[in-house]
Amino acid sequence: MTRVLQAGRREPQSGSTRSVVVFLHGYGANGADLMGLADPLGEHLPDTLFVAPDAPESIPGMPSGLQWAPIPWIDGTSEDEAERAFLASAADVNAFLDALMVDEDVLPEQVALFGFSQGSMMALHVGPRREDELAGLVCFSGKLLSPELLKDDAVSRPPVLLVHGDQDDLVPPESLPQAAEALQSAGWQDVYAHVMKGTGHGIAPDGLQVALAFMRDKLGF
């Protein structure tokens, strides 16, 4: 049984919803962590509703921190436990997206996922396994988990933008070309990449500008 994800939202600046961007936050954060991006992005995506669900799992010893799944090298959980938790959260995200599209009366091609770190890993897992293709996946500072499964598991191939800082000391920068190669090998036609020079594990202005251009194109602005 899936869990209901709580989410913050920022209404379209125009007052009319023509598209939706779903923020998926990183490990130890919460939905509000990325919602600050709604203001600068919303100026150029005026008909876009921004929503940011909280991950369903708390982190022991981190009262305000949430996770989509535990990370074995941080908390000592097993790889099997982490995988089970990740797949359970993926089911939660899918249920959240299904309900969102009904509630907001939008189609899959009007919805983009915008992930950071563990949220990017979630976007790269969920997006390709949804039957109806989403508008696009924006993936900052993440990696593609289980790339060997992608070709057989993918039922849709939404456009993907991969963005990574070349000084990232948490998720290795080489995760970007590895993900791009795996996506292309699995049949993707629309894979874009941008390296943020001099940037660590974060979102730099140049990366955000590239993400904005990608979303304006894929959401039809």
C-alpha positions as CSV (number, residue, x, y, z in Angstrom):
1,M,0.0,0.0,0.0
2,T,1.4,3.4,-1.0
3,R,1.9,6.2,1.4
4,V,0.4,9.6,0.8
5,L,3.1,12.2,0.3
6,Q,2.6,15.7,1.8
7,A,3.6,18.5,-0.6
8,G,4.0,22.2,-0.7
9,R,2.9,24.1,-3.7
10,R,3.4,27.4,-5.5
11,E,0.6,28.5,-7.7
12,P,1.2,29.7,-11.3
13,Q,2.0,33.4,-11.6
14,S,-0.6,33.7,-14.3
15,G,-3.3,32.1,-12.2
16,S,-3.9,29.4,-14.8
17,T,-2.2,25.9,-14.7
18,R,-1.0,24.7,-18.1
19,S,1.9,22.7,-16.8
20,V,3.4,21.3,-13.5
21,V,6.9,20.9,-12.2
22,V,7.4,18.4,-9.5
23,F,10.5,19.0,-7.3
24,L,12.1,15.9,-5.8
25,H,14.5,16.8,-3.0
26,G,17.7,15.3,-1.9
27,Y,18.7,13.1,1.1
28,G,18.4,14.9,4.4
29,A,16.2,17.8,3.0
30,N,12.5,18.2,2.5
31,G,10.1,19.5,-0.1
32,A,10.6,23.1,1.0
33,D,14.3,22.8,0.1
34,L,13.8,23.2,-3.6
35,M,10.6,25.3,-3.5
36,G,12.7,28.5,-3.4
37,L,13.5,27.8,-7.1
38,A,9.8,28.3,-8.0
39,D,10.1,32.1,-7.9
40,P,12.9,32.6,-10.4
41,L,11.6,29.7,-12.6
42,G,8.0,30.9,-12.4
43,E,8.8,34.3,-13.9
44,H,9.6,32.4,-17.1
45,L,7.1,29.6,-16.7
46,P,4.1,31.7,-15.7
47,D,1.4,29.0,-16.3
48,T,3.3,26.4,-14.2
49,L,2.3,25.0,-10.9
50,F,5.2,24.0,-8.7
51,V,4.8,21.2,-6.2
52,A,7.3,19.7,-3.9
53,P,6.5,16.5,-2.0
54,D,8.3,15.4,1.2
55,A,10.0,12.1,1.0
56,P,8.1,9.5,3.2
57,E,10.9,8.4,5.5
58,S,12.6,10.3,8.4
59,I,16.3,10.0,9.1
60,P,17.3,8.9,12.6
61,G,19.1,11.7,14.4
62,M,18.0,14.3,11.9
63,P,14.7,15.7,13.0
64,S,13.9,17.7,9.9
65,G,15.7,15.5,7.4
66,L,13.8,13.1,5.1
67,Q,14.9,10.4,2.7
68,W,13.5,8.5,-0.2
69,A,15.7,5.6,1.0
70,P,18.5,5.0,3.5
71,I,22.1,5.2,2.2
72,P,24.1,2.2,3.3
73,W,27.5,3.9,3.5
74,I,26.0,6.7,5.6
75,D,23.7,4.8,8.0
76,G,24.9,1.2,7.8
77,T,21.8,-0.3,6.3
78,S,22.1,-3.2,3.9
79,E,21.9,-2.8,0.2
80,D,18.8,-4.9,0.2
81,E,17.1,-2.7,2.8
82,A,18.0,0.4,0.8
83,E,16.7,-1.1,-2.4
84,R,13.4,-2.1,-0.8
85,A,12.9,1.4,0.6
86,F,13.7,3.0,-2.7
87,L,11.2,0.9,-4.6
88,A,8.6,1.6,-2.0
89,S,9.2,5.4,-2.3
90,A,9.1,5.1,-6.1
91,A,5.6,3.6,-5.8
92,D,4.7,6.5,-3.5
93,V,5.9,9.0,-6.1
94,N,4.0,7.2,-8.9
95,A,0.8,7.3,-6.8
96,F,1.4,11.0,-6.1
97,L,1.9,11.8,-9.8
98,D,-1.3,9.9,-10.7
99,A,-3.3,11.8,-8.2
100,L,-1.7,15.1,-9.1
101,M,-2.7,14.8,-12.8
102,V,-6.3,14.0,-11.9
103,D,-6.6,16.8,-9.4
104,E,-5.0,19.4,-11.6
105,D,-6.5,18.1,-14.9
106,V,-3.1,17.9,-16.7
107,L,-1.7,15.3,-19.0
108,P,1.7,13.5,-18.6
109,E,3.2,15.6,-21.3
110,Q,2.4,18.7,-19.2
111,V,4.4,17.4,-16.2
112,A,8.2,17.6,-15.6
113,L,10.2,16.1,-12.8
114,F,13.0,18.2,-11.3
115,G,15.3,16.2,-9.0
116,F,18.3,17.0,-6.9
117,S,20.8,14.3,-5.7
118,Q,18.7,11.4,-4.4
119,G,15.7,13.1,-5.9
120,S,17.4,12.9,-9.3
121,M,17.9,9.2,-8.7
122,M,14.2,8.9,-8.0
123,A,13.3,10.9,-11.2
124,L,15.5,8.7,-13.3
125,H,13.9,5.6,-11.9
126,V,10.3,6.6,-11.9
127,G,10.1,8.6,-15.2
128,P,11.1,5.8,-17.6
129,R,8.9,3.2,-15.9
130,R,5.7,5.3,-16.4
131,E,3.6,4.2,-19.3
132,D,2.7,7.7,-20.5
133,E,5.7,9.8,-21.3
134,L,6.3,12.8,-19.1
135,A,7.5,16.2,-20.6
136,G,11.0,15.8,-19.2
137,L,13.3,14.9,-16.4
138,V,15.7,17.5,-15.0
139,C,18.4,15.7,-12.9
140,F,20.9,17.7,-10.8
141,S,23.8,16.0,-9.1
142,G,22.4,12.5,-9.2
143,K,23.1,9.2,-10.8
144,L,21.3,6.4,-12.6
145,L,20.8,3.5,-10.3
146,S,20.9,-0.1,-11.8
147,P,21.6,1.1,-15.3
148,E,21.7,-2.5,-16.5
149,L,18.0,-2.8,-15.9
150,L,17.0,0.3,-17.8
151,K,16.7,-1.2,-21.3
152,D,14.2,-3.9,-20.2
153,D,12.4,-1.8,-17.6
154,A,11.8,1.4,-19.7
155,V,8.3,1.7,-21.1
156,S,8.6,5.4,-22.0
157,R,11.6,7.5,-22.8
158,P,11.0,11.1,-21.7
159,P,13.7,13.8,-22.6
160,V,16.4,13.9,-19.9
161,L,18.6,16.8,-18.8
162,L,21.6,15.8,-16.7
163,V,23.4,18.5,-14.8
164,H,26.4,18.0,-12.5
165,G,29.1,20.1,-10.8
166,D,32.6,19.1,-11.8
167,Q,33.7,19.6,-8.1
168,D,31.0,17.4,-6.6
169,D,32.5,15.4,-3.7
170,L,29.3,13.6,-2.7
171,V,28.1,12.1,-6.0
172,P,31.0,11.7,-8.4
173,P,30.9,13.9,-11.6
174,E,31.5,10.9,-13.7
175,S,28.0,9.8,-12.8
176,L,26.8,12.2,-15.5
177,P,28.5,10.6,-18.6
178,Q,27.7,7.2,-17.1
179,A,24.0,8.0,-17.0
180,A,24.0,9.6,-20.4
181,E,25.7,6.5,-22.0
182,A,23.2,4.1,-20.3
183,L,20.2,6.2,-21.4
184,Q,21.5,6.3,-25.0
185,S,22.2,2.6,-25.0
186,A,18.7,2.0,-23.8
187,G,17.2,3.8,-26.8
188,W,16.9,7.4,-25.6
189,Q,16.9,10.1,-28.3
190,D,16.7,13.2,-26.2
191,V,19.5,13.3,-23.6
192,Y,21.1,16.6,-22.8
193,A,24.0,17.3,-20.4
194,H,25.6,20.3,-18.7
195,V,28.6,20.5,-16.5
196,M,28.7,23.3,-13.9
197,K,32.3,24.4,-13.8
198,G,33.7,25.0,-10.3
199,T,30.6,23.7,-8.6
200,G,30.3,21.1,-5.9
201,H,27.1,19.3,-4.8
202,G,24.6,22.0,-5.6
203,I,22.7,24.0,-8.2
204,A,24.7,26.9,-9.8
205,P,23.1,29.8,-11.7
206,D,24.3,28.4,-15.1
207,G,22.8,25.0,-14.4
208,L,19.5,26.6,-13.4
209,Q,19.5,28.6,-16.7
210,V,20.0,25.4,-18.7
211,A,17.3,23.7,-16.8
212,L,14.9,26.6,-17.4
213,A,15.6,26.6,-21.1
214,F,15.0,22.8,-21.2
215,M,11.7,23.0,-19.3
216,R,10.4,26.0,-21.4
217,D,11.1,23.9,-24.5
218,K,9.6,20.6,-23.3
219,L,6.6,22.2,-21.5
220,G,5.8,24.3,-24.6
221,F,6.5,27.8,-23.5
